[in-house]
Amino acid sequence: MNPQRENSGILFKNDRKASQRHPDYKGNATIGGEEFYLSAWVKQGRNGKFLSLSFTSKTDQREGARADDDGLRQPQGDDLDAAIPPRW
């Protein structure tokens, strides 16, 4: 496979889409020498259809971190009750 050109990407129709939250298209991109997973959703706006894009760093995902991870995990779901200290 040829290496991805700098500041470019490619998208393919997502034939495994199982819910509305899954992207309509998936692919990859190279920006600033870093590789990203690329997801796209077809949305309807006032002026017609458009694509909404999401980039996820392949490096961050391999390391188990999110692109916006600052080392602190926000409480989610049932963790929320544990994060609030009881009032006595």
Backbone as a ProteinNet text record, in pm:
[ID]
protein_1_A
[PRIMARY]
MNPQRENSGILFKNDRKASQRHPDYKGNATIGGEEFYLSAWVKQGRNGKFLSLSFTSKTDQREGARADDDGLRQPQGDDLDAAIPPRW
[TERTIARY]
83.5	0	88.4	53.3	129.7	107.3	211.3	192.6	97	24.5	-71.4	2.9	-43.9	16.3	-10	85.2	74	-47.5	-117.4	-235.7	-344.5	-365.3	-472.2	-532.1	-645.3	-711.1	-799.5	-860.2	-946.8	-1062.4	-1182.1	-1301.4	-1366.5	-1423.3	-1497.1	-1632.4	-1734	-1866.6	-1856	-1917.1	-1915	-2023.5	-1984.1	-2081.3	-2113.9	-2056.6	-2084.4	-2162.2	-2226	-2301.1	-2421.4	-2425.4	-2531.8	-2629.1	-2591.7	-2680.7	-2657.5	-2747.1	-2736.6	-2612.2	-2559.8	-2441	-2312.5	-2315.2	-2196.6	-2177.8	-2052.5	-2028.5	-2077.7	-2117.1	-2158	-2037.2	-1923.2	-1798.6	-1684.5	-1585.4	-1466.9	-1343.3	-1229.6	-1106.4	-990.5	-890.4	-774	-718.1	-636	-574.5	-437.2	-349.8	-218.7	-208.7	-188.1	-180.4	-59.5	30.5	149.5	235.8	237.7	317	252.1	136.3	66.4	-52.2	-75.5	-185.4	-310.3	-425.5	-553.5	-654.8	-747	-866.9	-963.6	-1036.6	-1128.6	-1268.9	-1365.5	-1505.2	-1588.2	-1694.3	-1779	-1925.4	-2011	-2155	-2220.3	-2316.1	-2393.9	-2506.7	-2514.7	-2617.2	-2695.6	-2815.9	-2901.9	-2903.9	-2869.5	-2871.5	-2973.2	-2981.9	-3076.3	-3046.7	-2918.9	-2879.7	-2851.7	-2895.3	-2876.3	-2789	-2744.9	-2663.6	-2518.8	-2453.4	-2311.8	-2248.9	-2116.6	-2043.5	-1989.9	-2011	-1953.2	-1838.1	-1717.4	-1597.5	-1544.8	-1479.1	-1411.6	-1276.7	-1170.2	-1035.6	-993.8	-942.4	-891.4	-748.8	-655.6	-514.9	-494.4	-428.8	-398	-299.3	-206.1	-106.3	-173.4	-260.6	-329.4	-416.1	-483.7	-571.8	-491.4	-374.8	-289.7	-240.1	-216.4	-167.2	-280.2	-404.8	-518.3	-565.4	-521.7	-561.2	-648.6	-729.8	-810	-731.6	-768.9	-697.4	-704.5	-813.8	-828	-793.4	-725.7	-693.5	-583.3	-609.4	-508.5	-454.1	-480.5	-432.6	-532.6	-640.7	-744.7	-870.7	-923.8	-1045.1	-1166.3	-1260.8	-1383.9	-1475.3	-1543.5	-1635.8	-1751.1	-1793.3	-1902.7	-1995.4	-2122.9	-2220.3	-2222.8	-2204.3	-2206.9	-2090.3	-1981.5	-1866.9	-1903.1	-2007.9	-2044.8	-2078.6	-2154.1	-2188.2	-2063.8	-1969.1	-1846.2	-1758.9	-1771.7	-1688.4	-1736.4	-1861.7	-1917	-1905.7	-1828.9	-1814.1	-1946.2	-1975	-2100.8	-2096.3	-2212.3	-2225.1	-2274.4	-2203.7	-2241.3	-2309.3
-117.7	0	124.6	221.7	346.1	429.6	500.4	587.1	702.1	745.1	855	985.6	1065.1	1195.6	1288.2	1376.8	1472.5	1562.9	1590.7	1677.8	1631.7	1499.8	1444.4	1323.6	1280.3	1165.6	1096	986.2	907.7	853.7	852.6	802.7	693.1	594.7	486.1	473.9	434.4	411.5	306.6	332.2	239.2	134.4	17.3	-89.5	-170.2	-132.2	-199.8	-110.1	-7.5	86.1	12.9	7	-65.5	28.2	155.6	251.6	390.4	483.2	619.7	690.2	646.9	709.2	668.7	558.2	514.3	603.1	627.6	715.4	655.2	742.9	699.6	661.6	727.2	701.5	689.8	605.2	589.1	587.1	627.3	625.9	671.1	729.7	778.8	901.8	975.4	1098	1114.3	1187.1	1222	1373.5	1427	1571.8	1601.5	1683.7	1718.9	1598.4	1498.3	1377.8	1277.4	1310.7	1220.8	1156.6	1027	954.6	962.3	979.8	990.6	895	845.1	780.3	893.1	879.1	981.7	922	988	945.5	1061.6	1029.9	1133.7	1091.2	1188.7	1167.4	1260.7	1211	1294.7	1355.1	1487.6	1557.5	1651	1684.9	1776.6	1911.4	2016.5	2152.4	2237.5	2363.6	2455.3	2471.1	2464.2	2484.1	2353.3	2241.9	2113.3	2020	1912.6	1811.8	1858.1	1810.1	1839	1723.1	1721	1618.9	1677	1606.2	1639.7	1542.7	1593.7	1510.8	1499.3	1386.2	1363.8	1299	1352.8	1298.5	1242	1118.2	1055.1	1010.2	1054.5	1020.2	869.8	809.4	666.4	641.9	733.9	721.1	723.5	820.9	831.3	709.7	660.3	545.8	420.5	404.4	288.9	292.7	412.3	427.5	425.3	411.3	405.3	540.2	647.9	782.8	845	941.5	1017	1138.4	1195.1	1311.4	1430.1	1442	1554	1513.9	1401	1348.9	1432	1482.7	1559.2	1480.3	1349.7	1264.3	1248.8	1326.6	1316	1261.6	1156.7	1096.4	1157.8	1203.7	1258.9	1144.9	1156.9	1052.5	1039.8	916	891.4	786.4	797.7	698	678.4	553	519	580.3	616	679	815.5	878.4	1012	1014.9	915.1	910.7	892.8	815.1	791.5	916.5	1004.3	1123.4	1234.1	1225.1	1327.6	1278.3	1348.3	1303	1317.3	1224.6	1233.4	1350.2	1408.4	1515.5	1453	1472	1413.9	1511.8
0	0	0	-80	-87.7	37.5	82.7	199.8	166.9	267.7	253.2	227.5	132.2	107	224.3	251.5	362	343	453.2	454.6	359.5	357	274.3	345.7	296.3	356.2	255.2	299.3	212.7	296.6	237.9	305.5	222.4	291.9	229	296.3	222.6	278.8	387.8	503	616.1	595	548.5	522.6	648.6	762.3	889.9	986.5	935.3	1019.5	1079.6	1213.8	1283	1354.5	1373.2	1438.9	1379.9	1412	1362.2	1414.1	1528.4	1587.1	1515	1443.5	1369.7	1246.8	1208	1092.1	961.3	868.8	735	650.4	678.7	606.4	707.1	674.7	759.4	670.8	727.3	650.9	736.7	670.9	744.4	675.1	750.7	699.8	763.1	694.8	748.1	751.3	873.1	892	979.4	929.9	1006.8	1041	954.1	977.2	1071.1	1126.5	1218.9	1148.1	1177	1115.7	1203.5	1137.3	1206	1144	1228.2	1178.2	1145.3	1035.9	990.3	983.9	1046.2	1042.5	990.6	914.6	858.1	864.6	897.3	902.3	802.6	724.9	633.9	717.1	717.5	795	704.1	749.6	674.2	744.4	671.9	725.1	652.5	690.5	624.6	476.7	440.1	299.9	227.3	282	216.7	298	235.6	302.5	315.9	423.6	444.8	520.6	528.1	602.2	731.7	840.2	969.6	991.7	1022.6	1031.3	1173.1	1199.8	1327.8	1299.4	1362	1348.8	1483.8	1485	1606.2	1579.9	1661.1	1643.3	1658.6	1561.6	1572.1	1684.7	1706.2	1812.4	1948.8	1973.4	2101.4	2126.9	2024.1	2042.5	2075.6	2014	2043.9	2187.8	2239.6	2376.4	2477.7	2431.4	2521.2	2570.3	2505.6	2546.5	2439.3	2480.1	2385.5	2342	2227.9	2176.1	2272.2	2349.2	2442.1	2585.2	2602.5	2735.2	2799.4	2919.6	2992.1	3110.5	3110.7	3218.5	3331.3	3327.5	3429.7	3365.3	3422.8	3368.5	3436.3	3357.6	3411.7	3455.1	3569	3611	3513.1	3487	3395.2	3454.1	3423.1	3464.8	3614.9	3658.5	3800.4	3876.6	3805.1	3870.1	3928	3873.9	3916.5	4065.6	4114.8	4256.4	4342.4	4294	4371.1	4375.1	4276.3	4269.6	4362.8	4407.1	4496	4639.6	4723.1	4861.1	4937.5	5028.4	5104.5	5202.7	5228.2	5327.4	5457.5	5565.5	5695.4	5778.9
[MASK]
++++++++++++++++++++++++++++++++++++++++++++++++++++++++++++++++++++++++++++++++++++++++

